[in-house]
Amino acid sequence: MRKFKLHGGKGGSAITVRVTPRARRTEVAEVLEDGTIRIRVTAPPVEGKANAALIEFLADALKIRKSRVEIVAGVRGLDKIVSITDLSAGEVQRRLQDWIDRNESD
């Protein structure tokens, strides 16, 4: 599996995400060539529903509160930069990989 595109910072880390709304299920679909994580969400891209679903999914997958996940760029587009507060890039990588491994067989 490819490495995620993660960036470390003083207050946490940031990931690049490409969202696919209106999917059958919410899941990590793949890691693209450039390290961007493609995440499918069941919510439609209207009134911030897909963004809310993305934040809820990432908080659940990373086992953190939703308040620690913030879309800092790309709120209106499919490509986003998501900030994760108080988690290092390495820890985000480990937790997302754990989620992928747990849900791979579904």
C-alpha positions in Angstrom: 0.0 0.0 0.0 1.2 3.5 -0.7 2.1 5.9 2.0 -0.4 8.6 2.8 0.5 12.2 2.2 0.9 13.5 5.7 2.4 16.7 7.1 3.6 17.2 10.7 3.2 20.4 12.6 3.4 21.9 16.1 -0.2 21.2 16.9 -0.7 18.0 15.0 -0.7 16.9 11.3 -2.5 17.5 8.0 -3.7 15.1 5.4 -4.8 15.6 1.8 -8.1 14.0 1.0 -10.2 13.6 -2.1 -13.9 13.0 -1.2 -16.4 11.0 -3.3 -19.9 11.9 -2.1 -23.0 9.8 -2.5 -21.2 6.5 -2.2 -22.8 3.2 -1.1 -20.8 3.3 2.1 -18.4 5.5 3.9 -14.8 4.2 3.6 -11.2 4.8 2.6 -11.3 3.8 -1.0 -7.6 4.1 -1.9 -4.4 6.0 -1.6 -3.7 7.9 -4.9 -0.2 8.1 -6.5 0.5 11.5 -4.9 -0.4 10.2 -1.4 -3.8 11.7 -1.3 -6.4 9.6 0.5 -9.6 9.0 -1.4 -12.5 8.7 1.0 -16.1 7.8 -0.1 -18.9 9.2 2.0 -22.6 8.4 1.7 -23.7 12.0 2.2 -24.5 14.3 -0.7 -22.4 17.3 -1.4 -25.0 19.8 -0.4 -25.3 22.1 2.7 -22.0 20.8 4.1 -23.3 17.2 4.6 -20.4 15.5 2.8 -17.9 17.6 4.8 -19.7 16.7 8.1 -19.7 13.0 7.1 -15.9 13.2 6.3 -15.1 14.8 9.7 -17.3 12.2 11.5 -15.6 9.4 9.6 -12.1 10.6 10.2 -12.8 11.2 13.9 -14.2 7.7 14.2 -11.4 6.0 12.2 -8.7 7.9 14.2 -10.6 7.4 17.5 -10.6 11.1 18.4 -13.2 13.8 19.0 -14.7 15.5 16.0 -13.5 18.9 17.3 -9.9 17.7 16.6 -10.7 17.3 12.9 -11.0 20.4 10.7 -11.1 21.0 7.0 -8.7 23.9 6.5 -8.7 24.0 2.7 -11.1 22.9 0.0 -14.4 23.2 1.9 -16.3 23.6 -1.4 -14.3 21.2 -3.5 -13.6 17.5 -3.7 -9.9 17.9 -2.8 -9.3 19.0 0.8 -6.6 19.5 3.4 -7.7 18.2 6.8 -6.0 19.2 10.0 -5.8 16.7 12.8 -5.0 18.4 16.1 -2.7 16.7 18.7 -1.8 13.7 16.6 1.5 13.3 14.9 1.7 12.4 11.2 3.0 9.0 12.2 0.2 8.3 14.6 -2.4 9.4 11.9 -0.8 7.0 9.5 -0.9 4.1 12.0 -4.5 4.7 13.0 -5.8 5.0 9.4 -3.8 1.9 8.4 -5.3 0.0 11.3 -8.8 1.1 10.2 -8.1 0.0 6.6 -6.8 -3.4 7.8 -9.8 -3.9 10.1 -12.3 -3.1 7.3 -10.5 -4.6 4.3 -12.4 -7.9 4.6 -15.9 -6.4 4.7 
